[in-house]
Amino acid sequence: MRGMFISIEGADGAGKSLQAAKLSQYYKSRNINAVLLREPGATRIGELIRNIILDKNNNEMNPITEILLFAAARAQIVREVIKPSLEAGSVVICERFTDSTYAYQHYARGLDKNMVQTLNEYATGGLYPDLTFFLDIPPEVALSRKKKQASLDRLELEGLLFQQKVYEGYKKISSENNRVITINASREPEEIFLSIIKEITLKEEIQ
């Protein structure tokens, strides 16, 4: 049987990495193979591209260059890791996927939505998550978290106005797509995780 593809979305500082790791451990505790990934990255080529995208010294990067780099990294991870893992019956948990491109490059950067959709289709070969969790947290709170944790990367250095546009983009995506479940991420990590597990359990019962 084909595995399940879950993506976790949200602004930088929303807690995606922590929740993705907890979800991976949850499946492993049930003796279900889980593959934990991040975008961009998770392949040798993808990590090289990630370094270029996030390097704060690359502040002259054009938005078109940026989206093409994201698409290239996505094309690699889909064909090298995600599709083979799903075909093997594994659960794939990915920090960010196509929704990030809409939130960042369409809603925040202002790139044409049809172009974003076309690039996503080419990069994924038509593959989309079965279930997406949007970790909903005010952008000013998420950004303050990041500032406390580590030095900011190129996208995080875009500032609060940019992050607010990203956030509003995610809200729009969530309202238009049934596979996206909004999770209140302003709570304690364990409360957030329990909400995610509750939604997954409901989906499993329906199937």
C-alpha positions in Angstrom: 0.0 0.0 0.0 1.1 3.6 -0.7 2.3 5.5 2.3 0.9 8.7 3.6 2.4 12.1 2.8 2.1 14.8 5.5 3.5 18.3 5.3 3.8 20.8 8.1 3.6 24.5 7.1 3.9 27.8 8.8 6.1 30.8 9.3 9.7 30.6 10.5 9.5 30.2 14.3 6.1 28.4 14.3 7.6 25.2 15.6 7.5 23.1 12.5 10.8 21.2 13.2 9.7 20.2 16.7 6.3 19.0 15.6 7.7 17.1 12.6 10.2 15.3 14.8 7.5 14.4 17.4 5.2 13.1 14.7 8.0 11.0 13.3 8.6 9.4 16.7 4.9 8.9 17.1 4.8 6.7 13.9 7.9 4.9 14.8 6.4 4.0 18.2 3.6 2.3 16.3 6.2 0.4 14.2 5.4 2.4 11.1 8.3 3.6 9.1 8.5 7.4 9.0 10.7 9.5 6.7 11.4 12.9 8.1 12.4 15.6 5.6 12.8 19.3 5.3 12.4 21.7 2.3 14.5 22.8 0.7 17.0 20.1 1.5 17.1 16.5 2.6 19.1 15.4 -0.4 22.8 16.3 -1.2 21.7 18.5 -4.1 18.8 20.0 -2.1 21.0 21.0 0.8 23.4 22.7 -1.5 20.5 24.7 -3.0 19.2 25.4 0.5 22.5 27.0 1.4 22.3 29.3 -1.6 18.7 30.3 -0.9 19.1 31.1 2.8 22.6 32.6 2.7 22.1 36.2 4.0 24.9 37.4 1.8 22.8 36.6 -1.3 20.5 39.6 -0.8 20.6 40.5 -4.5 18.7 37.3 -5.4 15.9 38.0 -7.8 12.4 36.5 -6.9 12.5 34.5 -10.1 15.8 33.0 -9.3 14.5 32.2 -5.8 11.5 30.3 -7.0 13.4 28.4 -9.6 15.9 27.3 -6.9 13.0 26.1 -4.7 11.5 24.2 -7.6 14.9 22.6 -8.4 15.3 21.4 -4.8 11.7 20.1 -4.8 12.1 18.2 -8.0 15.1 16.4 -6.5 13.5 15.5 -3.2 10.3 14.3 -4.8 12.1 11.9 -7.2 14.9 10.9 -5.0 13.2 10.4 -1.6 9.4 11.2 -1.4 8.0 9.1 -4.2 10.2 6.0 -3.5 9.3 6.2 0.2 5.6 6.5 -0.4 5.8 3.5 -2.9 7.5 1.5 -0.1 4.6 2.2 2.2 6.3 4.7 4.5 4.8 7.8 6.1 6.6 10.9 4.7 6.7 13.9 7.0 8.0 17.1 5.3 8.7 20.5 6.8 7.2 22.7 4.0 6.2 21.7 0.5 4.2 23.4 -2.3 2.1 25.6 0.0 5.3 27.4 1.1 5.9 28.5 -2.5 2.4 30.0 -2.7 2.8 31.7 0.7 6.3 33.1 0.1 6.7 33.6 -3.6 3.1 34.4 -4.6 1.5 36.1 -1.6 4.7 37.7 -0.2 6.8 38.2 -3.3 3.9 38.9 -5.6 4.9 36.4 -8.3 2.1 35.3 -10.7 0.0 32.5 -9.1 -0.4 30.6 -12.4 3.4 30.5 -12.8 3.8 29.3 -9.2 1.2 26.5 -9.9 3.0 25.5 -13.2 6.4 25.3 -11.5 5.0 23.3 -8.6 3.4 20.9 -11.1 6.6 20.4 -13.0 8.7 20.0 -9.8 6.4 17.5 -8.1 5.1 15.6 -11.1 1.6 16.3 -9.7 2.4 15.0 -6.2 0.7 16.8 -3.3 0.5 16.0 0.4 -2.4 13.9 1.7 -2.6 16.1 4.7 -1.1 19.4 5.7 -0.9 21.1 9.1 -0.6 24.8 9.1 0.8 25.9 12.4 -1.0 29.2 13.0 0.9 31.8 15.1 1.0 35.6 14.8 4.0 36.5 12.7 5.5 38.9 15.2 5.5 36.1 17.8 7.1 33.6 15.4 9.8 36.2 14.4 10.6 37.0 18.0 11.1 33.3 18.6 13.5 33.0 15.8 15.5 36.0 16.9 16.0 34.3 20.3 17.0 30.9 18.9 19.7 31.8 16.3 20.9 34.2 13.7 18.4 34.9 11.0 18.7 33.7 7.5 18.0 35.7 4.3 14.3 35.1 4.3 13.9 35.7 8.0 15.8 39.0 7.6 13.1 40.2 5.2 11.3 41.6 8.3 7.9 41.7 9.9 6.0 43.2 6.9 7.2 40.3 4.7 6.3 37.7 7.4 2.8 39.2 7.7 2.3 38.8 4.0 3.5 35.1 4.3 1.1 34.6 7.2 -1.9 36.1 5.3 -1.0 33.8 2.4 -1.1 30.8 4.6 -4.5 31.8 6.0 -5.8 32.2 2.4 -4.4 28.8 1.4 -5.9 27.1 4.5 -9.3 28.6 3.8 -9.3 27.3 0.2 -8.0 23.8 0.7 -9.7 20.9 2.6 -6.4 19.0 3.1 -5.0 21.9 5.1 -5.8 21.8 8.8 -5.1 24.9 10.9 -3.5 24.2 14.3 -3.3 26.9 17.0 0.5 27.1 17.5 0.5 29.7 20.2 0.1 27.0 22.8 2.6 24.7 24.5 4.3 22.2 22.2 2.6 19.1 23.7 -0.8 20.7 23.3 -0.1 21.4 19.7 1.1 17.8 19.1 -2.0 16.4 20.7 -4.1 18.4 18.3 -2.2 17.1 15.4 -2.5 13.5 16.5 -6.3 14.0 17.0 -6.7 15.1 13.4 -4.6 12.2 12.1 -6.6 9.8 14.1 -9.8 11.2 12.7 -8.5 10.8 9.2 -7.4 7.2 9.8 -10.9 6.4 11.1 -12.5 7.9 8.0 -10.2 5.9 5.7 
